[in-house]
């Protein structure tokens, strides 16, 4: 149990005195960057899905004729 208490004390000390926390502006910039990157990735995945659907539909239609 003493090791757990020691771990919690050291963790608290590190989080309050040794960690460099971002400013509010840096946090907002990072959040916007993540949002834009997520949207770009979602658009790429959407385009790949639509493209593969079109290719497969065309292929299957050519087999049925």
Phi and psi in degrees as GROMACS dihedral restraints (atoms count N, CA, C in turn):
[ dihedral_restraints ]
;  ai    aj    ak    al  type     phi  dphi    fc
    3     4     5     6     1   -65.1    20    10
    4     5     6     7     1   -33.5    20    10
    6     7     8     9     1   -67.7    20    10
    7     8     9    10     1   -35.3    20    10
    9    10    11    12     1   -67.2    20    10
   10    11    12    13     1   -44.0    20    10
   12    13    14    15     1   -63.0    20    10
   13    14    15    16     1   -43.4    20    10
   15    16    17    18     1   -61.4    20    10
   16    17    18    19     1   -42.9    20    10
   18    19    20    21     1   -60.4    20    10
   19    20    21    22     1   -44.8    20    10
   21    22    23    24     1   -64.0    20    10
   22    23    24    25     1   -42.5    20    10
   24    25    26    27     1   -63.2    20    10
   25    26    27    28     1   -44.9    20    10
   27    28    29    30     1   -67.4    20    10
   28    29    30    31     1   -37.4    20    10
   30    31    32    33     1   -64.4    20    10
   31    32    33    34     1   -44.1    20    10
   33    34    35    36     1   -61.8    20    10
   34    35    36    37     1   -44.6    20    10
   36    37    38    39     1   -61.3    20    10
   37    38    39    40     1   -44.1    20    10
   39    40    41    42     1   -64.9    20    10
   40    41    42    43     1   -42.5    20    10
   42    43    44    45     1   -68.4    20    10
   43    44    45    46     1   -30.3    20    10
   45    46    47    48     1   -93.1    20    10
   46    47    48    49     1   -26.1    20    10
   48    49    50    51     1  -118.6    20    10
   49    50    51    52     1   -23.4    20    10
   51    52    53    54     1  -110.3    20    10
   52    53    54    55     1   -19.1    20    10
   54    55    56    57     1   -85.1    20    10
   55    56    57    58     1   135.8    20    10
   57    58    59    60     1   -95.1    20    10
   58    59    60    61     1   110.9    20    10
   60    61    62    63     1   -87.0    20    10
   61    62    63    64     1   143.7    20    10
   63    64    65    66     1   -70.9    20    10
   64    65    66    67     1   154.8    20    10
   66    67    68    69     1   -75.8    20    10
   67    68    69    70     1   169.0    20    10
   69    70    71    72     1   -61.4    20    10
   70    71    72    73     1   -39.6    20    10
   72    73    74    75     1   -65.3    20    10
   73    74    75    76     1   -43.2    20    10
   75    76    77    78     1   -62.9    20    10
   76    77    78    79     1   -39.2    20    10
   78    79    80    81     1   -64.7    20    10
   79    80    81    82     1   -41.7    20    10
   81    82    83    84     1   -64.7    20    10
   82    83    84    85     1   -43.4    20    10
   84    85    86    87     1   -61.6    20    10
   85    86    87    88     1   -42.2    20    10
   87    88    89    90     1   -65.0    20    10
   88    89    90    91     1   -40.2    20    10
   90    91    92    93     1   -65.0    20    10
   91    92    93    94     1   -40.5    20    10
   93    94    95    96     1   -65.8    20    10
   94    95    96    97     1   -42.0    20    10
   96    97    98    99     1   -60.6    20    10
   97    98    99   100     1   -43.7    20    10
   99   100   101   102     1   -64.9    20    10
  100   101   102   103     1   -40.8    20    10
  102   103   104   105     1   -63.1    20    10
  103   104   105   106     1   -46.7    20    10
  105   106   107   108     1   -64.5    20    10
  106   107   108   109     1   -45.0    20    10
  108   109   110   111     1   -61.7    20    10
  109   110   111   112     1   -40.3    20    10
  111   112   113   114     1   -64.0    20    10
  112   113   114   115     1   -41.5    20    10
  114   115   116   117     1   -64.8    20    10
  115   116   117   118     1   -41.5    20    10
  117   118   119   120     1   -63.1    20    10
  118   119   120   121     1   -45.2    20    10
  120   121   122   123     1   -63.5    20    10
  121   122   123   124     1   -40.6    20    10
  123   124   125   126     1   -63.0    20    10
  124   125   126   127     1   -40.5    20    10
  126   127   128   129     1   -65.6    20    10
  127   128   129   130     1   -40.0    20    10
  129   130   131   132     1   -63.5    20    10
  130   131   132   133     1   -45.0    20    10
  132   133   134   135     1   -64.1    20    10
  133   134   135   136     1   -40.9    20    10
  135   136   137   138     1   -60.8    20    10
  136   137   138   139     1   -45.8    20    10
  138   139   140   141     1   -63.5    20    10
  139   140   141   142     1   -41.1    20    10
  141   142   143   144     1   -63.8    20    10
  142   143   144   145     1   -40.5    20    10
  144   145   146   147     1   -63.7    20    10
  145   146   147   148     1   -48.6    20    10
  147   148   149   150     1   -64.0    20    10
  148   149   150   151     1   -40.6    20    10
  150   151   152   153     1   -63.4    20    10
  151   152   153   154     1   -46.2    20    10
  153   154   155   156     1   -68.0    20    10
  154   155   156   157     1   -35.3    20    10
  156   157   158   159     1   -62.9    20    10
  157   158   159   160     1   -44.3    20    10
  159   160   161   162     1   -62.1    20    10
  160   161   162   163     1   -46.4    20    10
  162   163   164   165     1   -62.2    20    10
  163   164   165   166     1   -46.0    20    10
  165   166   167   168     1   -67.9    20    10
  166   167   168   169     1   -41.0    20    10
  168   169   170   171     1   -60.2    20    10
  169   170   171   172     1   -44.3    20    10
  171   172   173   174     1   -62.4    20    10
  172   173   174   175     1   -42.9    20    10
  174   175   176   177     1   -62.8    20    10
  175   176   177   178     1   -47.5    20    10
  177   178   179   180     1   -66.9    20    10
  178   179   180   181     1   -36.1    20    10
  180   181   182   183     1   -65.5    20    10
  181   182   183   184     1   -36.3    20    10
  183   184   185   186     1   -69.8    20    10
  184   185   186   187     1   -28.1    20    10
  186   187   188   189     1   -74.6    20    10
  187   188   189   190     1   -32.6    20    10
  189   190   191   192     1   -80.0    20    10
  190   191   192   193     1   -15.0    20    10
